[in-house]
Amino acid sequence: MTVLSIYPSLHHPEELPLAGFYLSLNLHRQGDLLIYANFIASLDGRIAVRNSATGEQEVPAAIANPRDWRLYQELAAQSDIMLTSARYFRQLAKGRAQDLLPVGGETAYADLRDWRKTEGLREQPDVAVLSRSLDIPLEALEKIRDRKVYVFTDERADDRKVQLLQQHGMTVVVAGAKAVDGGELKRHISARGYRSAYMIAGPGVFRTLIQAGIMNRLFLTTRHTLLGGHDFQTLLDGELPQAERLHLMSLALDLDQSGGQSFAQYAWPES
């Protein structure tokens, strides 16, 4: 499996192996804490559509594919800590989550687990959960007892829920007055020595991090497919104080038999 890298080497496109394409970036060795996010979207911008059976927003089967999932796993392999939401754990408790917070345990990803050992990284990334409600099923948290788990919330958090999470070994951090403040989040995880944080949550958490000015990279897979429909999610919801201008860092084409997709890496100007 290969990809055709067409940027930044515009005049000399290069065919490269898919495996290792993102792993070579060494995102955990960029100096200060690097925060990055990843999405897969259709050409008309859908990252999730509502499943009529469950009533929940899910990645459409028409765009999900193992080649993108391989790169998703490579991004996870480079992370010291993963940033997610309480919604993920509610889905996990119902058996509807895509994965158990990779790096995946399948044979196909054994090279990524070995790579983490070589790089001196823990077997799995630690986890930071952003949540106002603290409605996090404890049975889902039990599934990641093998790593450190932080729950970031705000000053309005229910004391009983805070105590319950603490009793189950979670570190609860108040990081904001009425909502989790991204700047406070970054300060806390930086102070704990983390060098790379991979956001795998939805558009709400993504907006929180953008508003705080702490996002560094966006990895976007665009599946060459049109989905249409009315009940869907895009990369962002809600308002931003101003338009965010990103710089293209790399672009590669994956011309598989089912229509192809592109892999793009963007950076915020100050990164």
C-alpha positions as CSV (number, residue, x, y, z in Angstrom):
1,M,0.0,0.0,0.0
2,T,1.4,3.4,-1.1
3,V,0.5,7.0,-1.2
4,L,1.6,9.7,-3.6
5,S,3.1,12.7,-1.8
6,I,2.5,15.8,-3.9
7,Y,3.2,18.6,-1.4
8,P,5.6,20.1,-0.4
9,S,7.5,18.5,-3.4
10,L,5.1,19.8,-6.1
11,H,7.5,19.2,-9.0
12,H,8.7,15.8,-7.8
13,P,5.7,13.7,-6.5
14,E,7.0,10.7,-4.5
15,E,5.4,7.4,-4.0
16,L,5.8,6.3,-0.4
17,P,4.6,3.4,1.7
18,L,1.4,4.1,3.6
19,A,2.8,2.3,6.7
20,G,5.1,4.8,8.4
21,F,3.8,7.8,6.4
22,Y,2.7,9.6,9.6
23,L,4.9,7.7,12.0
24,S,8.0,9.4,10.5
25,L,6.9,12.8,11.8
26,N,8.0,12.0,15.4
27,L,5.3,14.3,16.8
28,H,6.5,13.5,20.4
29,R,9.9,15.0,19.7
30,Q,9.0,18.5,18.6
31,G,10.2,20.2,21.8
32,D,7.3,21.8,23.7
33,L,3.9,20.1,24.0
34,L,2.4,19.5,20.6
35,I,-1.4,19.2,20.4
36,Y,-2.8,17.7,17.2
37,A,-6.2,16.5,16.0
38,N,-7.4,14.1,13.3
39,F,-10.6,13.8,11.3
40,I,-11.9,11.9,8.3
41,A,-14.5,13.8,6.2
42,S,-16.5,13.4,3.0
43,L,-16.0,16.0,0.2
44,D,-19.1,17.8,1.4
45,G,-17.6,18.1,4.9
46,R,-19.5,15.4,6.9
47,I,-17.4,13.8,9.7
48,A,-20.4,12.1,11.3
49,V,-24.1,11.4,10.5
50,R,-26.9,10.4,12.8
51,N,-27.6,6.6,13.0
52,S,-31.3,6.3,12.8
53,A,-31.2,3.1,14.9
54,T,-29.2,4.5,17.8
55,G,-29.9,8.2,17.5
56,E,-26.2,8.9,17.8
57,Q,-23.7,10.7,15.5
58,E,-21.3,8.1,13.9
59,V,-18.6,8.1,11.3
60,P,-20.3,7.1,8.1
61,A,-19.5,3.6,6.8
62,A,-19.2,5.2,3.3
63,I,-16.0,7.1,4.3
64,A,-14.5,4.9,7.1
65,N,-11.7,2.6,5.7
66,P,-8.7,0.6,6.9
67,R,-6.1,2.8,5.1
68,D,-7.2,5.9,7.0
69,W,-7.4,3.8,10.2
70,R,-3.8,2.8,9.8
71,L,-2.8,6.5,9.8
72,Y,-5.1,7.2,12.7
73,Q,-3.2,4.5,14.7
74,E,0.1,6.0,13.7
75,L,-0.9,9.3,15.1
76,A,-2.0,7.6,18.3
77,A,1.3,5.8,18.5
78,Q,3.1,9.2,18.7
79,S,1.0,10.5,21.6
80,D,1.9,10.7,25.3
81,I,-1.7,11.5,26.1
82,M,-5.0,11.4,24.3
83,L,-7.7,14.1,24.7
84,T,-11.2,12.9,24.5
85,S,-14.7,13.5,25.8
86,A,-17.2,11.9,28.2
87,R,-19.3,11.1,25.2
88,Y,-16.7,8.6,24.0
89,F,-17.0,6.7,27.3
90,R,-20.7,6.7,27.1
91,Q,-20.4,5.1,23.6
92,L,-17.8,2.7,24.9
93,A,-20.2,1.5,27.7
94,K,-22.8,0.8,25.0
95,G,-20.3,-1.0,22.8
96,R,-20.5,1.7,20.1
97,A,-17.0,3.2,20.3
98,Q,-14.7,2.7,17.3
99,D,-11.8,1.5,19.4
100,L,-10.5,1.2,23.0
101,L,-8.4,4.3,22.8
102,P,-5.6,3.0,20.5
103,V,-2.8,2.0,20.0
104,G,-4.7,-1.0,18.8
105,G,-4.0,-4.5,20.0
106,E,-4.4,-6.2,16.6
107,T,-1.5,-7.9,14.9
108,A,-1.6,-5.3,12.1
109,Y,-0.4,-2.7,14.7
110,A,2.3,-4.7,16.4
111,D,4.9,-2.6,14.7
112,L,3.4,0.5,16.3
113,R,3.5,-1.0,19.8
114,D,7.1,-2.1,19.2
115,W,7.9,1.4,18.0
116,R,6.6,2.9,21.2
117,K,8.9,0.7,23.2
118,T,11.9,1.7,21.1
119,E,11.0,5.4,21.6
120,G,10.8,4.9,25.4
121,L,7.0,5.5,25.5
122,R,4.5,3.7,27.7
123,E,2.7,0.8,26.2
124,Q,-0.4,3.0,25.8
125,P,-0.9,6.8,25.9
126,D,-2.5,8.2,29.0
127,V,-6.0,9.8,28.8
128,A,-7.4,13.2,29.5
129,V,-11.2,13.5,29.5
130,L,-12.9,16.9,29.0
131,S,-16.3,17.0,30.6
132,R,-18.8,19.5,32.1
133,S,-21.3,16.9,33.2
134,L,-19.0,14.2,34.5
135,D,-21.5,11.7,33.2
136,I,-18.8,9.1,32.6
137,P,-19.8,5.4,33.0
138,L,-17.4,3.9,35.6
139,E,-17.5,0.5,33.8
140,A,-16.0,2.1,30.7
141,L,-13.2,3.7,32.7
142,E,-12.4,0.3,34.1
143,K,-11.3,-0.7,30.6
144,I,-8.3,1.7,30.8
145,R,-7.0,1.0,34.2
146,D,-3.6,0.3,32.7
147,R,-2.9,4.0,32.2
148,K,-3.2,7.4,34.0
149,V,-6.6,9.0,33.5
150,Y,-7.3,12.7,34.1
151,V,-10.7,14.3,34.1
152,F,-10.8,18.0,33.3
153,T,-14.0,19.9,34.4
154,D,-15.1,23.3,35.6
155,E,-16.0,24.9,38.9
156,R,-19.7,24.0,38.6
157,A,-18.9,20.3,38.6
158,D,-21.1,18.1,40.9
159,D,-19.0,17.4,44.1
160,R,-20.5,13.9,44.4
161,K,-19.5,13.0,40.9
162,V,-16.0,14.4,41.5
163,Q,-15.6,12.2,44.6
164,L,-16.9,9.1,42.9
165,L,-14.4,9.5,40.1
166,Q,-11.6,10.1,42.6
167,Q,-12.6,7.0,44.5
168,H,-12.1,5.0,41.3
169,G,-8.6,6.3,40.8
170,M,-9.2,9.2,38.4
171,T,-7.4,12.5,38.9
172,V,-10.0,15.3,38.6
173,V,-8.8,18.7,37.6
174,V,-10.8,21.9,37.8
175,A,-9.7,23.9,34.8
176,G,-12.2,26.7,34.2
177,A,-15.1,28.6,35.7
178,K,-18.1,27.7,33.5
179,A,-16.4,25.4,31.0
180,V,-13.0,23.7,30.6
181,D,-10.5,26.3,29.6
182,G,-8.1,25.0,27.0
183,G,-5.2,27.2,28.3
184,E,-5.6,25.7,31.8
185,L,-5.7,22.2,30.2
186,K,-2.5,22.8,28.4
187,R,-0.7,24.1,31.4
188,H,-1.7,21.1,33.5
189,I,-0.6,18.5,31.0
190,S,2.6,20.4,30.2
191,A,3.5,20.5,33.9
192,R,3.1,16.7,34.0
193,G,5.8,16.3,31.3
194,Y,3.6,15.3,28.3
195,R,5.1,16.2,25.0
196,S,2.4,15.2,22.5
197,A,-1.4,15.3,22.9
198,Y,-3.7,13.7,20.4
199,M,-7.3,15.0,20.3
200,I,-9.7,12.3,19.2
201,A,-12.9,14.0,20.3
202,G,-15.6,15.7,18.3
203,P,-16.2,19.3,17.1
204,G,-17.1,20.7,20.6
205,V,-13.7,19.7,22.1
206,F,-12.0,20.8,18.9
207,R,-13.5,24.3,19.2
208,T,-12.5,24.5,22.9
209,L,-8.9,23.9,22.0
210,I,-9.0,26.3,19.0
211,Q,-10.5,29.1,21.0
212,A,-7.7,28.7,23.6
213,G,-5.1,29.1,20.8
214,I,-3.4,25.8,21.7
215,M,-3.9,23.7,18.6
216,N,-0.8,23.0,16.6
217,R,-1.7,20.5,13.9
218,L,-4.7,19.2,12.1
219,F,-4.6,15.9,10.1
220,L,-7.5,15.7,7.7
221,T,-8.4,12.7,5.6
222,T,-10.8,13.7,2.8
223,R,-12.7,10.7,1.3
224,H,-13.6,11.5,-2.3
225,T,-17.3,10.8,-1.6
226,L,-20.4,13.0,-1.4
227,L,-22.9,12.1,1.3
228,G,-25.5,14.8,1.5
229,G,-28.2,14.8,4.1
230,H,-29.3,17.2,6.8
231,D,-28.5,15.6,10.2
232,F,-24.7,15.6,10.3
233,Q,-21.6,17.0,12.0
234,T,-18.7,18.9,10.6
235,L,-15.3,19.7,12.1
236,L,-16.6,22.5,14.2
237,D,-19.8,23.6,15.8
238,G,-20.6,26.9,17.5
239,E,-18.8,30.3,17.0
240,L,-15.2,31.2,16.8
241,P,-14.0,34.7,17.7
242,Q,-12.4,35.1,14.3
243,A,-11.6,33.0,11.2
244,E,-8.8,30.5,11.7
245,R,-6.2,30.5,8.9
246,L,-4.1,27.3,8.6
247,H,-1.0,26.5,6.6
248,L,-0.8,23.4,4.5
249,M,2.2,21.4,5.5
250,S,1.8,18.2,3.5
251,L,-0.6,16.6,1.1
252,A,-0.7,13.0,-0.3
253,L,-3.1,11.1,-2.5
254,D,-4.3,7.6,-1.8
255,L,-5.7,6.4,-5.2
256,D,-7.3,3.2,-4.1
257,Q,-9.9,1.3,-6.2
258,S,-13.0,2.7,-4.3
259,G,-12.5,6.3,-5.4
260,G,-9.5,7.5,-3.4
261,Q,-8.9,9.9,-0.6
262,S,-6.3,12.6,0.3
263,F,-4.3,13.0,3.5
264,A,-3.5,16.6,4.5
265,Q,-1.6,18.0,7.4
266,Y,-2.2,21.6,8.4
267,A,-0.5,23.8,11.0
268,W,-1.6,26.9,12.8
269,P,0.6,29.9,11.9
270,E,2.2,30.2,15.3
271,S,3.2,26.5,15.4
